[in-house]
Amino acid sequence: MCKSLKISVIMPVYNSEKYVVRTVESVLAQTYDNYELIIIDDGSTDGTIDLLKDRYSTNPKISIKSIENQGVSNARNVGISLASGDFISFIDSDDYYSSTFLEKMVGIIEPNCDLIICGYNIVNHFKEKTSISKVKIEAGCFDYYHLYSKYFYYKEMGIFNPVWNKLFNTYIIKTNNLQFVKGQYMGEDLIFNLEFMRKSQKIKIIEDSLYNYVTNDDQTVVKPNIRYLDNIIVIYDMIKRELKSNGLFKINESDFINDYRKDIFASYINIIKSKNKRDEKLKYLKLLHSCAIENQLLNNIGVNIFFLLLKYKCFGSLLFIGNVIMLAKGK
């Protein structure tokens, strides 16, 4: 292990007073000692910032900075600007590390290795019961082309999407001015990861589940947002562009279409559930149709009612059926 490598752990927080101490303590409990913890409070309105300052303001390993609320992407970008470590990791304020997260991740770093990825646990807390499930991950040393050639296979393992089960070479981030996209409703992790991987040389993956991703039954439910579709289009355009530029689209086309169809339907549900007026919803349904046509999502759809109505531009019927579905579900 190269103990001379310093790790900058970046933790954005927002109204996290219920869980944030557990998260911080999991960092302080690391068996690897050469790290700094950078906490960015994104304008919390509860007792989060006071709690953090009371408990940790004198800890030399921890720096706490308060900023105006602009979202998690901006908070992470601020953390990156303050990072002094050789590698950067990110942790969410309600999750926690295993005690050997940093030790095992740093332990496999070798020359020209720019990204380390580990397995993780999904920890579900529901009605005072806790269940833990491991996400299987394939260990090895890869380059970007290999991973992207099997994009949809590795996507299911958490290789491309979250940033919290990874160590990033700080030099790659700062010399290429890589940042999280501000204002992105979803998918900011994926965009950042793909941009970073494109610049990296070696990518090492270990099977050990070292990160604990927590879901709680009292977490705030994300409100339906009609902008979900805008974000889906940005993400899939990027995926398609990357696949095509590497000559990999044909071998991934079937998986691309299947995945895109699922997210197009999810976009439809978000449009229906949103509080926007009918005209605005119709505008987005037309955008949904254009997107589906452009990406050939309406070919070979069988008798799928949703895609048939979309194919033939039955936007009024789609609104009506969606509202009936929501009414039946009591939403």
N, C-alpha and C positions, 0 to 999 in steps of 0.2 A: 504494500500500500504506500502511496506517495503522500505522506503526512504533511508535506509542504504545500499541498494544494488547499487553497482556501475556498470555502463554499459560501455563497451569499444566498440565504433563504429569504424569499420575498413573500410576505403574507398581507394581502389586502384584507381589511376588515370593515364591516358595515353592520351596525346594530347586532353585534355578535356576543353580547355579554354572557349569554347562557352557556356557550361552548368554548369561548376563546382561550380561557385559562388551560383547559385540557390540551388544546392545540399547541399553545406556547410551551407547556411543560413537556410535551412529546419531543419538541425540538431541543429543549434544555437537557433532556435525558439521553441524548445521542451518545453512543460510544465513541464516535469520532468528534474530536474537540476543536478542530480548526474551521470554525464557521462564524458567520455573523447573521443575526436575524433582523431583517428590516421590516418593520410593521408600518403599513400605510393605512391610516384611518380615513376612510372615504366619506367624511362628514356624518359620522354616526349621530343619531338623535337620542339614543338611550345612554346607558352608563358605561358603554364599552371603553371609551377613551380614558375616563377617570379610573376605571378598574385597572387598565393596562399601566397607566402612569403610577398608580399607587403601588402596584406589585413589582414593576420591572424597570422603573426609570433609573435605578442605580446599577442595573446589571450592565457591565461593560460590553457584553456580547449583543445587546439589544438596542436598537435605535427605533424611536417612535416618531412618526411624522403625521400631522393632521393636514388634510387638504379639503377643499370644497368638493361636494359630492358630484362626481362626473362619471361614475361607473367603474367596474372592475378593470376594464382595459386601461383606462387612464391611470388608475392606482398602480397597476403592474408596471406601466411605463415609467412612472415616477420612481418605483423601486429599482428598476433597471438602471436609471440614471444615477442612483446612489450606491449601486453595488460596487464593491472593491474586490470581490472574490475572483478566482480563476474560473469557477463554474457557478452557474445560477440554478437554483431550484425554486419552485413555487409551491405553496401550500395554501389550501383554502381554510378559512377561519373556523369551520366546524368539523374539519377532518383531523387526522393525526397520523404521525409517523410511527413505525415500529422503531425500537431503540437502535437497531442496526442499519437503518435506512442509509444514512450517509456513509457509514463504514463500508458496507457492501457495495454501494454504488461507486465510491471512490476507489475501492479495492480492485476494480476491473478496468480502470482507465489505463490506457496504453498510448504510445505515440500516435498522433494523427486521429485519435478517437475524440470526436466532437460532441457525441450525444450518447447518454446512457439511459436505458429504459428498463423499468422493473415491472413485475406483476403487482397486482393490488387486490385488496379485499373490498367487497361491497358490504357495509355494515348497516343493516336495516333496524331501526328502532321504531316499533309500532305497538302502542298500547302496553307499554312497560315490558314488552318482549323484544329480545334482540336476536337477530339471525345474521350469520356471516357466511358469505359465499365468495369463493376465490375465482378470479377471472384468469382462465388459462392463457398462457403466453409462451411463444416459441423462442427459446434461447439461441443465441448465436451472434456472430459478427457479420454485419451486412453493409452494403452501400445503399444509397438512395434509390438507384435504379432497380435493384432486386426487390426492395420493399414495395416500390410503386408498381412493379410488374404484377404484384398480387395485392393490389390496393384493398379490395373489398374483403379479402381473406384476413389481412393484418388489421384492417379497420375494426373488426369485431373484437380484437384483443386489446384495443386501447393503444395501439401503436401510433396512430395518427391524431386522435382527437384530444384527450386531456393533456394539459401541460404538467400536472402535478405528480406524475410518476416518472419524472425525467430529470436529468442533469444536463444543462446546456453550457457549452463552451462560451464564456463571456466574450472572448475576443471575436468570435463569429457574430454575435449579436451586435456588439458595439461598432465594429468596423463596417458592417453592412447596414447599420442604423435600423435594425429590425425592431419593430414595435407592434403592439397589439392594436388592431383597428378599433378606434373609438366609435361609439354609436352603433356598433354591430349588435343586433338583437340576439343573435346566437351564432356559433361557429367561429368565434374569435380565436379559440385555442387551435382549431384545425388550420386556419389560415396561417397563424404564427408558426406552427409546427412544420407545415409544408415549405414555407419560405426558409426556415432554418435548415431543414433537411437538404434542400436543394444546394445549400452552401457548404454542407458538411462532407467529411471524407468517410471515416468509419462510424458506424452506429452499432453499439453493443447492447444486447438485450439479455437480461437474466430472469430466470423463472421465479425467483423468490418474491412472494407477495409482501412488499415492504411498506406500502401506503394503504391507509384505511380511509376509504371514501364513504362518508356517512350520510344516510338519509333518515330524516326524522319525521314523525307524523305531525309535528307542529310547525314544520317548515312552511314558509309562505308559498301559497299556490301561485304559480306564474299566470298572470292574466292573459287571456287570448289577445293576440296582437296581429292586426292585419299585415304588419310589416314582416311577419314570418316568411311570407312568399318572397319578398325582396331579398332577404338573407339567403334563402334556399337557392335562388337563382345565382347569386354571387358565388356561393360555395360550389355548386355543381358546374358552373362555367369554369371555375378555377380547376376543378378536378378533371374536367374534360380537356381543357387546354393543356394541362400537365401530361395527361395520358397521350394525347395526340403528339405533343412535342417530343415525346420519348418513343414514339412508334408503338404504343401499348394499348391504344383505344380498342382495336378490333378484338383482341383477346379478352378484354374486360367489358365489352359493349353490353352483353346480356346482363351482367351484374349491375352495370351502371344504370341501365333502363329500369331494372327491378327496384333498385334502391331509390331512384328518382321518383318512380311512381308512388312509392310509400310516402315520400316526403311531400309530393304534390297533393296526395289525399289529406295528409296532416295539415297542409296549407289551407285546403278547402275547409276543414273543420275549424281552423283558426279564423278564417274569413266569416264563417257562419256565426261563430261564437262572439266575435268582436262586437263592440257597441257602435260601430260605424253605421252611417245611414245607408239605405238601400242602394242609392246611386254609387256610393263609394265601394260597396260590396260588389256591385255589378262590374265596376271598372277593374277590380282585382280578379274577378272571375274571367274577364276577357284577357287579362294579362296571364292568368293561369293557362288559358287555352293557347295563347301564342307560344308560351314556354313549352307546353306539351307538344305542339306541332313541330317546333324548331328542333326538339330533341327526340322526335319520333317515338313519343311515349304512347301514342294512340294507335300504333300498329299492333296487330295480333292481340287484341284485348278481349276476345271472346264475347261473353254476355255480361261483362262487368258494367252494371247500370251507371255507376258514377262516370266512368271513362266514356261510355257511349253518349251520355248527355253532354259531356264536355266536348267530345268529338264533333257533335252536331250543333254546338253553340246554344244549347238549351239552358241559358243562364238563369232565366226565371224559374224553371223547373228545379234547377240545382239549389236555388235559394229556398224554394218552397220545401223540397225534400229535406234539406239541411235543418230548416226550422222545425219540421215535424220530428226529426230525429232528436233534436235538442229538447223538444217539448216532451217526447216520450221518456227521455232520460231524466226529465225534471231539472234541466240545466238552463 
